[in-house]
Amino acid sequence: MKTELIDVSPTRKEIKIEIEPAEIRDAYDRISREYSKAAKVPGFRPGHAPTSVVRTRYKSEIRSEVLRELLPDAVNSAIDEHSLSAIGEPEVHLDNSEALDRLGDEPLTVKVGLEVLPQIELKEYKGLETTRRVRPITDVDIDRVIEGLRDSSASLQPVEDRASQLGDTVTINARGRFVDDAPDAEEIKVDDVEVVLGGPGVQQEFTDNLTGVKPEETKTFLVEYPQDFTSPGLAGKKVEYSTDVTAVRQKELPELDDEWAQSLGGEFDTVETLRTKIREDLEGRAKAESEHHVRGELVKKLVAENKFEVPESLVEQQTNQRLQDAARQMMQRGIDPRSEQINWEGAREELRPQAEDDVRATMLMEKIAEAENITISNEEIEAEIESIASAARQTIEQVRAALTKNGGERSIAHRLRNRKALDLLVENARITDAEWTEPTDDQIEEDDAPENE
C-alpha cells in the first residue's frame, strides 16, 4: 500500500492511498470463494456453481464486501503511518471507481479527508501577569441580605381599612376572552390567582386596573400581551378579563430582633451573630469571585499568546454548548427561547469567536498538563464522583452508573487534569493585589462565562 499525505491546513489533512492489485485479488478471491460455498444458483447444486458465475450473479454484493474489508484497514493504517490525531470519522472517497469493474487488475486509489488536532508549540506559560481585586463588603450589602431574609419570612395580612395599593397582593377569580380570535376560542378560567401589584413579571394592565380595589369588587379590562411573552398561548394576544376580587392583603415583615434571628435556625442567637455570619459568607463569595476572575484573565492572556487554528467540529460543538447555556438561562428568567424575536443565527455568529477561544484554551491546558507530566489518580476521580453525587443529591452508585454508561469517568479525569494545569498556571503567575473597581457590563458578561477546566 502506498500513501501520500497532503497538508490542507493545520487542522485538515488529506491522504491519498493506493491499494495494490495483489492485496485486492487476495480479498476478492477469498470473498468469492465464501460466496460460492453458500450461493444458490439455478442449474447448479448449492455450493457447486463456478466462481465466475457467482461473481457475475453477486457482483454488487461481493464488490461491497471487498471494499468493507479493505478500506477500513487501509485508512487506519495510513492514519497511523503519518501519526495523525484524527477527530471524528474520516471522509473516504474512491478516486477510480472504474477499477471496481476489474477488481485485482489495477490499484484502487482512495482519497481520505481528515480533521486533526493541530501541532501546538507552547509558548511561555509561567510568569503571566494579572491583577487581583476583591470586592469589599459593606453594611449596605449586609442590610440587603437581611431585608431579603425578612421578605422571605413575611406574612400576608388582610387589608381592611383601605383599597389596594402598589405592593399589595390581590386575589382574583378571572375569566378571559380572546379578542380578535375565533368566536369559539376557549375561554380562560382561573380562580384564586394572586397578583402582586407592581411585582416582577406582572403585566402593567393588571397593576393599573387592580390598584384601588376592595374585596367583592368586579373589574373588566383589556390586556395586550407582548410577542415575547413567556406563555406561548398568550404571546401577542389581546385578552379581555372580567375579574372578581376575593381578597386584598399586604405584606407584613417580621420585626428585626433577636427572636426573629433565632427563628432562622442554625447558630443565630442574636441579630448581631446573623450579621457576622452574613458578612463572612459575602466575603467568602467575593474572594471566590475574585479568584474566578483571576483564573479567567490568565487563561485569556495564555490564549492571546498562543494563537493557532482549531478544528472546526470542536468549535461547532462548543458554539452549540454556549447556545444551549444561553437558552437555559433564558428559561430560568422566564423567557421562551423559541420566541421569533430571538435571532439565534446572529447569536451563533456572536458566540463563535468565544467558542474558538474556549477550544483553544482547553487544548492549551492539555498541552501544559502534558508538559508538566500531570496525572490523575483513581482516588482523585473517586473524590470528584463523591462531590458530583453530593451536589446532585444522588448516591455514588447512581452517579457512577451514569458515568460508566456515558464514558464519563474519562471525562472526569480529563477535566481534573485540565483543572490541575490551570492551578499550576495560577501558582506560577505574577498577581498584583489592587483596590476594587466596579466592573463594566462587558466584564460582568465575560466573568459569567464558564471557567475552562
PyMOL commands that set and color helices and strands:
alter all, ss='L'
color gray80, all
select helices_A, chain A and resi 21-38+51-57+59-81+97-102+139-152+204-210+258-263+271-305+312-332+344-371+378-392+396-406+408-427+441-447
alter helices_A, ss='H'
color red, helices_A
select strands_A, chain A and resi 2-9+12-19+86-94+108-116+129-132+155-158+169-179+188-196+218-224+238-252+430-433
alter strands_A, ss='S'
color yellow, strands_A
deselect
rebuild
show_as cartoon
